[in-house]
Amino acid sequence: MITAKPSSGRWLTWAAAGSVFLFPGLLATVDHAGSILFVLLLLVGFAGCKGGWRDLDFWEKAMLLGMLSFFAVSVLSLVNADDLKNGFSRLEKVARILAFIPIYLSLRQLNVSLVRPFFWGCLLAGPWMLAVSLYQAVIETASRSAGAYHPIVFGDQAVLIAGVLGASLCFSPRSRMLWVLTLLSLCSALVASGLSGSRGGWLALPFLVALYLWLFRSALARRFRVLILAVFFVMATGMTVSHNPVRERITHAYEDIVNYRSGDKVNTSLGSRFLLWDLAIDIWKEHLLLGTGLGDYSHDIDQIIDAGETRLNTVWPHAHSIYFELLATTGLVGLLALVGGLFVVPSVAYFRKTQGGKMSSVTFPVAAGLGCLLSFAVFGLSEAWTARSPLLTSYVVCLLVFSTGVYAGPDTSIEVLDSEPMKERA
């Protein structure tokens, strides 16, 4: 639903809607597109943010305070930092999370839901990202599709799109053709992610399937549940068996784990991650509460390597995990602020909007929003997405879209979908 106030409110509404419509497909495929669209959203926030705090409910306020707390802890950790240049560079990225506050307050003042334009953007983004990945794989003969930035950014964004479209498939479409197009777009996004070789993104897929099946366990038709599982496993198996880059990435992951456990060859892709995580824990033990300082991880690793206290032979810019890195650089306080402010509180805020907590009353914004939060939480297990501006921007935009869908206006469904989950037809 998109509603607007006269004159300036109408322009702000369409600016926000246009930004989130273009965002899914352009973020990872066009240089600086994500930043430009995010700046446009931020301008909407500054232009329309005139009060509105008192109109928010408790969990909305908690969500905004969670963002503020995480940023505040990140700033406070710089007290211990040695590499302040890198620390401020990382803080500039984290500030995108702080920007959530004025944008959200503006959208709530306008009573705007951005779910519908974002859904249509995801529907078009699936085939667009597949076309980009095929061009890079076939024409440019790249070993991994990287989009405009990096295979991890490209692959994770494709998984997010697939997750949003997967949530929409749990609701009855107004037309059978739309359901088919949604399924095709979802499959396109999964293939694009497969061509990126981003293994960390793939980890989110089984969790997403499990989440949606659990959310709609009492409402979805049995045959529809079987269809969802069949599509997922057929796509996963087909890509693994028939597409060499995917099969090779999985094979390399298995070999890395075997080599790391045997101690023969540890400086591999996954082996380096395991070493980075062990070092993060060692660093944290010396700075329990506030860590060694945001952005100081590579500085600390460099010193440890020079001292010969690790088998790691490469200075990495981050720990390849948001949890281990923030534990080392912002301490236990920072880790709790991350988990609580960025994942737990928004999830509770979404669940609280169901009718009495009944899962049968789950709306599309709730399901898709929880799917995005779960995806980013899983991405963080093996990827430091808080160090990547495009993925940080994607987190903020996804949270904005589905939070406005959950809280703005009386109707939180999108026009093209029925508000009830898909059920067995007579």
N, C-alpha and C positions, 0 to 999 in steps of 0.2 A: 504494500500500500504506500502510495506517495501522495501526501497532502501538503499544501503550502499556504502560507499567508499571502496577501496581496503584495504587489510591487517587488520590493527587495527580497522578501521571503521566497517568492516564486523563483527568482534567479538563483538564490542560494540552493534551493531544492534541486533544480535541474543541474547545477554545477556539481553537486554531490552525487546525484544519480548518474550523470555522465562519467564521472571519475570512476565509480565502482563498477560501471558497466564495462569500461575499457580495461580495468585493472587486471582481471584474471589472465587474459591472453597476452597482454603487453608487458607485464612485469618482468618476465624471464626471457623475453624474445626481442625486445627493443631497448637499446641503450638509454638509460636515464628515464625511461617512460614511467617506471614506478615512482621515482622521486618527484617527477613533475606532477603526476596525478595526486601524490600525497600532499605536495605543497598546495595544490588547488583545494584539497579537503581542509588543510590547515587554515587557508584563507577564509573558507566557509566558517570554520570554527571561530576565528577571530572576529569575523563580521557579525555572526549571529549569537555569539556567546554573551548574553546580557542577563546575568543571574541564572535562575533556574535550579540552583542547588536545592532549595527548599521543596521543590516539586518532585524530587527524586525519592524513591522508596529506600528503605534501609540497605538492601542488598546492592542497589545501584551505587549508593554512596560508598559502600564497602568496596565495590569493584574499583571505583576511582581512587579511593584511598590506598588500595593495594598497589595500583600503578605508581602512585606518589611515593609510597613506602619503599618500593623496589628502587626507584631512582634515587631516593634520599640515601639509602644504604650504599648504593654504588658511589655516590659523591663522598660519603663519609669514609669509605675504604681507601680513598686516595691519600688519606693522612699517612698511611704506611707505604705508599708507592715510591719506588725509586725511578721508574721510567714514566715520568709525568706526561711526556709528549704522547706516548702510546696510550696512557691512561685517559687523557682528555680526548683523544681520538675515539676511544671506545665509548666514552661518556657521550660523545656527540651521537653515536648510533643508538645508545640506550635512551637518549632524549626523545626518540620517536615514540617510545611507549608513553612518556609524559605528555606528548602531544595528543594522546587519546582523549584527555580530559576536556580541553576546550571544544574539540570537534564533537564529542558526544553531547556536551551541554548544549551546543548550538542545534544539533539535530533533534534533541528532545524538546527544545524551545519551539522548533518548527513542527514538532510532532510528525517526523518523517521516518518511514521505514525504507531502508535501502535493499531489502531482500530481493524484490522483483528484478531490478536492473542487474543485480549481482548474479542472480540465477541465469538470466539470459546471457550475461557475459561469460559465465562458465559453460553454457551450452555451446557457444560459438568458439570458446577457447580450446575445447578438446580437439576438434579437427585442425584448428590453426596450429596448435603445438605439435600435432602429429606431422603436419606438412613441414614445419620448421625442422623437426628432428630427422625426417626422411631426407630433406635437402642436405643437411649436414652429413648424414650417414652415407647417402648414395652419391650425391654430386661432389661434395667436398671430401668424401671418403674418410671422415673423422671416425676414430675408434669409439668415441662417446659423444653423444649430442650434448652440447653445452649451452645452447641458446645464446643469449647475449653476454652471459657472465661466466657461469660455472656449471658443470653437470649436476652438482648437488642442488643448486638453486633451481635449475630447470626441472630436475626429477622430482624434487619436493613439491614444487608448485603444481606439477601435473598430478601428483597424488592428492593434493588438496582439492583440486578441481574434481577428480574422480570421487572423492569423499562427499563433496556437496551434491553432485549428481546422484550418487548412490543413495543419499538420504531422500532425495526427491522421488526416487523410484518406489519408495515405501508408501507413497501417497497416490491416490487415484488421479490420473491426468484427465483434463477435460476432453482430450482427444487421444485416440490410440496412436496416431501418428507422432504426437509429442512424446509419448512413452518410448517409441521406437527410436526417435531422434536422440532422446536423452541417453538411452542405452548405447547407441552408436558413439555418441560423444564421450561417454564414460570409457568405453573400450579404446577409443582413440587416445585419450589421456593416459591410460595405462600403458599402451604401446609406446607412447612418447616417453614416459618415465622409464620403461624398460630399455629404450635406446640410449638413455642417459647413463645407465649403469650405476645409478645412485642406490646402493644397497640399503643405506639407512632409511631412505624414503619407503622402500618396499616393506620394511618391518611394520609400518603403520597399517598396511592393508588387512592382515588378519584381525588386528584389533578393531578396525573400523567395522568389518563384517560382524564380529562378535557383539560390538556395541549396538548396531542397528537391529540385529536379531533379538537382543535382549530388550531393547526399548519397546519393540513391537511384538514381543513374544505372545501376547494374548490377543492381538488384533490381526496380525497378518495371516493370510491364508497359508495353509501348509504347503501347497504347491508353489506359492510365491517364495516362501522361505527356501525351498529346495532350489528354485530357479536362481535366487541370489547366490547361494553357495555354489551352484553349478557354474554360473558365469565366472565367479571368482577363480575357482580351481581350474576351469578349462583355460582361462586366460593365463593364469600363472604357469600351468603345465605346458601349454603351447609355447609360451615365450621361452621357458627354460629349455625345452627339448629342441625347438626349431631354430631359435635365434642364437647364434654362436656367442656374441658379446655377453648376453645375459648368462648363458651357461658358463662361460669362462669366468665371469665375475663371481658366481656362486662357487665354482671350483677353486678359484684363488682364495676365497674366504675360508674354505675348509682347509686348504693347504697352509694358510697363514696360522690358523689355530693349532694345527698339528705341529708345525715348526716351532711355534712359540712355546707350546707345552714341553716339547723335547729339548728346547734350548739351543737348537742347532742354528736357527736363523730367525732372529727376533725383530730386526728392523724392516719388517714388511708393512703393508697397509694396516692390517689389523694388529699385528704385533706392536707396531709403534703406538697404536691407540692404547693397548694394555699397559705399555710402559709409561705413557703420558698420564694415565689414570693413577697408577701406583705413585708416580712422582707428585701428582696433585694432592694425594692423601698425605704424603710426607711433608709437603709444604704447609698444608693446613694444620698439621700437628704443632707447628711452631707459631701459628697465628690463628688460634681457635675461633675467636669471635668475629673479627673484621677482616681476616685474611691478610695477604701480603700487598693488596692494593689492586684495584681494577686496572687491567692492561699490563700487569707486571709478570704475567705467566711466562712469556718468552724470555724475559730478562732473568727470571729465576732458573729456568731450564738451561739457559746458556751458562750460568755459573756452575750448575750441577755437572754439566757435561765437561766443562773445563777442569773441574776438580776430580774427574774420573770416577764419580760416584754412581754412574748409571751405564747400562749397555746401550742406551739410546745414542745415536750418532748424528741426529739432525735436530736443530733448534726449530720447533714448530711455533707458529704465532698464537696457537690456542691449544686446548687440551682435547679437542674433538669430542667434547661432551659439555653441554651447558651446566650439568650438575657438578661434575668434577672440577671444571674450571672455576665456577663461581664459589665452590667450596674453598678452593685454594686462594682465590683473589679477593673474595668478599666475606669469607668465613662462614660459620654456621648461621649467623644473622642473615647474611646475603642469600644463602641457600633457602632458608625458611621464607624469606621475602619473595624469592623467585617462585617457589612451589605454591605458596599461599596466595600471593598477589596475582600471579599470571595464570594459574591453573585452578586451584581449589575454589577460591572465592567466585570467579566467573561461572564455574560449573554449578556451584550451589545456587547462584543467582538465577541460572536458567532452570534448574530443577524446581525452584520455589514458584515459578510461574505456571507450572502444571497445576491442574485442579486438584488440590488436596494431595499433591504428590503422586497422583495416579498416572501410570505410564500410558494408559489408554487415551489420555488427553494431551499427549505430546504433539506439539506442532512442528512444522517444518523448520522454522528458525531455531527451535530448541534442539532438534535432532542434528541438524547440520552444524549448529554452533558447537555442540558437544563433540561432534566428529572432528571439527577443526582444532579444538582445544586438545583432544586426544592425540591428533596427528602431530601437533607441535611438541607435545610432551614426549612422544615416542621419538620424533626426530632428534630431540635433545639427548637421547641416550648415547648416540654415537656421533653427533654433529654439534658444533658450536654455532648454532644459527643466530645466537645473540651477537656474534661477531660479524655477521653478514647483513649489510643494510637492506638488501632486497627482501630477505626472509623476515627481518624485524618489521619492515613495512607491511609485509603480507600478514603477519600476526595481528598487527594493529587494525588493518582494514577488515580482516575477517571478524575480529571481535566487534568492531563498529557496526558492521552489516548485521550480524545476527543479534547483537544487543538491542539495536534499534527495532529489529523485527519482533523481539520478545517483549519490549517495553513500550513501543510507540503505538498509540491508537488501539482501538478495541479489537481489530482484526489482525492476527499475526500470521495468517496464511498468505500464500501468493495466489494471484488471480488464476494462474494456469493450473493450479492443483486444488483438489478438494481438501478440506481441512481434516478429514478422517483418513486413517491409514487404509491402504488397500485391503479389501476383504474378499473372501470367497464369494463368487457370484453364483446365484441360484441357477 
